[in-house]
Amino acid sequence: MPLFAIPFPVIDPVLISVGPLAIRWYALAYVAGLVLGWFAMRRLCQADGLWAAGQKRPTVEDLDDLLVYAALGVVLGGRIGHVLFYGWPYYRENPLEILQVWKGGMAFHGGLIGVLVAIAIFAYRRGLSVLTVLDLFAVVAPIGLFFGRLANFINQELWGRPTDVPWAVIFPRADDLPRHPSQIYEALTEGVLLLVVVSLVARAAGFRRPGLLAGVFAIGYALARSFCEFFRQPDASEVINSVLTMGMVLSTPMLLAGLALVANAFRRPALEPARP
């Protein structure tokens, strides 16, 4: 046991409560990720130097609608994914709790599937390339991941394994053992670090190699998530064996898809950049 551990800061999951109406940090994290991502995509679409000559990109009006598509994909996919991947035996016995999203419980891989479906529908209806829209999402998705992991920390969920590191945190909702603040690890790797990597690739290659940015994001997330799984305390339903967890298993197809997207992006020459 460590001689020093950080007690969990007193953070009320509810920011403001007026009668039955409660505004929770968890919900605000998703709102912040979606709104900041939408704003960043607007700036990206207006940066002519990132695009090829004649390459069709979403308009400002398109992005307004895309925000709605993305929100529905993230919330519905994330919740359904959590129920099916991580808690089906429990929710099968307590079906009404499936709708209680304010208590937490959103799966990234489920949200990803929901967003992919939303993007495919949106791109088809607007006559846009699916890969182009995916690349846009790849640049801004780490913003949402960062805020989402901070919300996990405030909600005291997805805590880490017991440890003796000096920055260990005691989560009252878990027990009195010092644990890795794995939510912060994920916020820094899946959020900050991945945002830097994808942004640097976008700065260098722009959107002139369709699928490249989406592939880089998929590879980066799969590696970061798998790394953080060594520090996160998995639920009993998430344990595959002494090493593998459900998070690692679900990240494997994502890693392979990312490698395929990057390879496909480099199979053909980059599109000619647009003139300033």
C-alpha positions as CSV (number, residue, x, y, z in Angstrom):
1,M,0.0,0.0,0.0
2,P,1.3,3.5,-0.8
3,L,2.1,5.9,2.1
4,F,0.1,8.6,0.2
5,A,-3.0,8.5,-1.9
6,I,-5.2,11.2,-3.3
7,P,-8.7,11.2,-2.0
8,F,-11.3,11.7,-4.7
9,P,-12.2,15.4,-5.0
10,V,-15.7,16.3,-3.8
11,I,-17.4,16.8,-7.2
12,D,-21.2,16.7,-7.4
13,P,-22.2,14.9,-10.6
14,V,-25.1,17.3,-10.8
15,L,-24.0,20.8,-11.8
16,I,-27.4,22.5,-11.3
17,S,-30.6,21.1,-10.1
18,V,-34.0,23.0,-10.4
19,G,-36.8,20.8,-9.1
20,P,-36.9,17.6,-11.1
21,L,-34.6,19.1,-13.8
22,A,-30.9,18.3,-13.2
23,I,-28.0,19.3,-15.4
24,R,-25.2,16.8,-15.0
25,W,-21.5,17.1,-15.8
26,Y,-21.9,13.8,-17.8
27,A,-24.4,15.4,-20.2
28,L,-22.4,18.6,-20.5
29,A,-19.3,16.6,-21.5
30,Y,-21.1,15.2,-24.5
31,V,-22.6,18.5,-25.4
32,A,-19.1,20.2,-25.2
33,G,-17.5,17.4,-27.3
34,L,-20.2,17.7,-30.0
35,V,-20.3,21.5,-30.2
36,L,-16.6,22.0,-30.1
37,G,-16.2,19.2,-32.8
38,W,-18.8,21.0,-34.9
39,F,-17.0,24.3,-34.6
40,A,-13.7,22.7,-35.5
41,M,-15.1,21.0,-38.5
42,R,-16.4,24.3,-39.8
43,R,-12.9,25.8,-39.5
44,L,-11.4,22.7,-41.3
45,C,-13.9,22.9,-44.2
46,Q,-13.1,26.6,-44.7
47,A,-9.3,26.0,-44.8
48,D,-8.8,25.8,-48.6
49,G,-5.2,24.6,-48.2
50,L,-6.3,21.3,-46.7
51,W,-8.4,20.3,-49.7
52,A,-7.8,19.2,-53.2
53,A,-8.9,21.1,-56.3
54,G,-12.6,20.3,-57.0
55,Q,-12.9,18.1,-53.9
56,K,-16.4,18.2,-52.6
57,R,-16.6,19.1,-48.9
58,P,-19.6,19.8,-46.6
59,T,-21.1,23.2,-46.5
60,V,-21.8,25.1,-43.3
61,E,-25.5,24.1,-43.6
62,D,-24.4,20.5,-44.1
63,L,-22.4,20.6,-40.9
64,D,-25.3,22.0,-39.0
65,D,-27.3,18.9,-40.0
66,L,-24.3,16.6,-39.4
67,L,-24.3,17.7,-35.8
68,V,-27.8,16.2,-35.3
69,Y,-26.8,13.0,-37.1
70,A,-23.7,12.7,-35.0
71,A,-25.5,13.3,-31.7
72,L,-28.1,10.7,-32.4
73,G,-25.4,8.2,-33.5
74,V,-23.2,8.8,-30.4
75,V,-26.0,8.6,-27.9
76,L,-28.0,5.7,-29.3
77,G,-24.9,3.7,-30.4
78,G,-23.0,4.4,-27.2
79,R,-25.9,3.3,-25.0
80,I,-26.9,0.3,-27.0
81,G,-23.2,-0.8,-27.2
82,H,-22.8,-0.5,-23.4
83,V,-25.9,-2.6,-22.9
84,L,-24.9,-5.3,-25.3
85,F,-21.2,-5.4,-24.9
86,Y,-20.8,-4.9,-21.2
87,G,-24.0,-5.3,-19.2
88,W,-26.5,-7.5,-21.1
89,P,-27.2,-10.0,-18.2
90,Y,-27.9,-7.1,-15.9
91,Y,-30.1,-5.0,-18.3
92,R,-32.0,-8.1,-19.3
93,E,-33.2,-8.4,-15.7
94,N,-33.6,-4.6,-15.4
95,P,-34.8,-3.4,-18.8
96,L,-36.1,0.0,-17.6
97,E,-32.6,1.0,-16.6
98,I,-31.5,0.9,-20.2
99,L,-33.1,4.4,-20.6
100,Q,-31.4,5.8,-17.5
101,V,-28.4,7.2,-19.4
102,W,-27.8,9.9,-16.8
103,K,-26.4,7.3,-14.5
104,G,-23.5,6.7,-17.0
105,G,-22.8,3.8,-19.2
106,M,-21.8,4.6,-22.7
107,A,-19.5,2.4,-24.8
108,F,-17.1,4.1,-27.2
109,H,-17.2,1.2,-29.7
110,G,-21.0,1.3,-29.7
111,G,-20.9,5.0,-30.2
112,L,-18.4,4.6,-33.0
113,I,-20.8,2.1,-34.8
114,G,-23.6,4.6,-34.3
115,V,-21.6,7.4,-35.8
116,L,-20.5,5.3,-38.7
117,V,-24.1,4.5,-39.6
118,A,-25.1,8.2,-39.2
119,I,-22.2,9.3,-41.4
120,A,-23.1,6.8,-44.1
121,I,-26.7,8.0,-44.2
122,F,-25.6,11.6,-44.1
123,A,-23.0,11.3,-46.8
124,Y,-25.4,9.4,-49.1
125,R,-28.1,12.0,-48.7
126,R,-25.8,14.9,-49.4
127,G,-23.7,13.3,-52.2
128,L,-20.5,13.4,-50.2
129,S,-17.7,10.9,-49.9
130,V,-18.0,8.8,-46.8
131,L,-14.2,8.8,-46.4
132,T,-14.2,12.6,-46.5
133,V,-16.7,12.9,-43.7
134,L,-14.9,10.2,-41.8
135,D,-11.6,12.1,-42.1
136,L,-13.3,15.2,-40.7
137,F,-14.6,13.3,-37.8
138,A,-11.2,11.7,-37.2
139,V,-9.7,15.1,-36.6
140,V,-12.3,16.3,-34.0
141,A,-13.3,13.0,-32.3
142,P,-10.4,13.2,-29.7
143,I,-12.1,16.4,-28.4
144,G,-15.2,14.4,-27.5
145,L,-13.1,11.6,-26.1
146,F,-11.3,14.0,-23.8
147,F,-14.4,15.4,-22.3
148,G,-16.1,12.0,-22.1
149,R,-13.2,10.5,-20.1
150,L,-13.3,13.5,-17.7
151,A,-17.0,12.8,-17.2
152,N,-16.2,9.2,-16.4
153,F,-13.8,10.5,-13.7
154,I,-16.4,12.8,-12.2
155,N,-19.0,10.0,-12.3
156,Q,-16.5,7.7,-10.5
157,E,-16.9,5.0,-13.2
158,L,-14.4,3.0,-15.1
159,W,-11.9,3.4,-12.3
160,G,-8.4,1.8,-12.4
161,R,-6.8,-1.2,-10.8
162,P,-5.3,-1.1,-7.3
163,T,-1.8,0.4,-7.3
164,D,0.9,2.0,-5.1
165,V,1.9,4.8,-7.5
166,P,2.0,8.2,-5.6
167,W,-0.8,9.7,-7.8
168,A,-3.2,6.9,-6.9
169,V,-6.8,8.0,-6.2
170,I,-9.3,6.5,-3.7
171,F,-12.7,6.3,-5.4
172,P,-15.4,6.1,-2.7
173,R,-17.9,4.4,-5.1
174,A,-15.4,1.5,-5.6
175,D,-13.8,0.9,-2.2
176,D,-11.0,2.3,0.0
177,L,-8.1,1.0,-2.1
178,P,-5.8,3.5,-3.9
179,R,-6.4,3.0,-7.7
180,H,-5.0,4.2,-11.0
181,P,-7.0,7.2,-12.2
182,S,-7.4,5.4,-15.5
183,Q,-10.0,7.8,-16.8
184,I,-7.4,10.5,-16.7
185,Y,-4.9,8.2,-18.5
186,E,-7.5,7.8,-21.3
187,A,-8.3,11.5,-21.4
188,L,-4.6,12.2,-22.0
189,T,-3.9,9.4,-24.5
190,E,-7.2,9.0,-26.4
191,G,-7.9,12.7,-26.1
192,V,-4.9,15.0,-26.0
193,L,-2.2,12.8,-27.5
194,L,-4.4,11.4,-30.3
195,L,-5.7,15.0,-31.1
196,V,-2.1,16.1,-31.5
197,V,-1.1,13.2,-33.8
198,V,-4.2,13.4,-36.0
199,S,-3.9,17.2,-36.2
200,L,-0.2,16.9,-37.3
201,V,-1.1,14.4,-40.1
202,A,-4.0,16.7,-41.2
203,R,-1.6,19.7,-41.3
204,A,0.8,17.7,-43.5
205,A,-1.6,15.8,-45.8
206,G,-4.9,17.7,-45.4
207,F,-7.9,15.8,-46.8
208,R,-6.2,15.0,-50.1
209,R,-5.7,11.3,-49.2
210,P,-9.3,10.2,-48.4
211,G,-9.4,7.7,-45.5
212,L,-5.9,8.5,-44.2
213,L,-7.0,10.6,-41.2
214,A,-9.7,8.1,-40.4
215,G,-7.1,5.3,-40.5
216,V,-4.7,7.2,-38.3
217,F,-7.4,7.9,-35.7
218,A,-8.5,4.2,-35.7
219,I,-5.0,3.0,-35.2
220,G,-4.2,5.5,-32.5
221,Y,-7.4,4.9,-30.6
222,A,-7.0,1.1,-30.7
223,L,-3.4,1.3,-29.4
224,A,-4.2,3.9,-26.7
225,R,-7.3,2.1,-25.5
226,S,-5.5,-1.3,-25.4
227,F,-2.6,0.3,-23.4
228,C,-5.0,1.9,-20.9
229,E,-6.8,-1.4,-20.4
230,F,-3.8,-2.6,-18.5
231,F,-4.6,0.1,-15.8
232,R,-8.4,0.0,-15.8
233,Q,-10.3,-2.3,-13.5
234,P,-12.6,-4.4,-15.8
235,D,-15.9,-5.6,-14.7
236,A,-16.3,-9.4,-14.5
237,S,-18.2,-9.4,-17.8
238,E,-15.3,-7.6,-19.5
239,V,-12.6,-10.1,-18.7
240,I,-11.7,-12.5,-21.5
241,N,-8.7,-14.1,-19.8
242,S,-5.8,-13.1,-17.5
243,V,-4.6,-10.5,-20.1
244,L,-7.3,-9.7,-22.6
245,T,-10.4,-7.6,-21.8
246,M,-13.4,-6.8,-23.9
247,G,-12.0,-3.3,-24.7
248,M,-8.9,-4.9,-26.2
249,V,-10.9,-7.4,-28.2
250,L,-13.2,-4.7,-29.6
251,S,-10.2,-2.5,-30.5
252,T,-8.6,-5.2,-32.6
253,P,-11.0,-4.8,-35.6
254,M,-10.6,-1.1,-35.3
255,L,-6.8,-1.4,-35.5
256,L,-7.1,-3.7,-38.6
257,A,-9.6,-1.3,-40.3
258,G,-7.3,1.6,-39.6
259,L,-4.3,-0.1,-41.1
260,A,-6.4,-1.0,-44.2
261,L,-7.6,2.6,-44.5
262,V,-4.0,4.0,-44.3
263,A,-2.8,1.4,-46.9
264,N,-5.6,2.2,-49.2
265,A,-4.9,6.0,-48.9
266,F,-1.4,5.5,-50.1
267,R,-2.2,3.2,-52.9
268,R,-3.0,6.1,-55.2
269,P,-1.3,9.5,-55.5
270,A,-2.6,12.4,-53.3
271,L,-5.1,14.7,-54.9
272,E,-3.8,18.0,-56.3
273,P,-4.1,20.8,-53.7
274,A,-6.5,23.6,-54.4
275,R,-5.1,26.9,-55.3
276,P,-5.2,29.6,-52.6
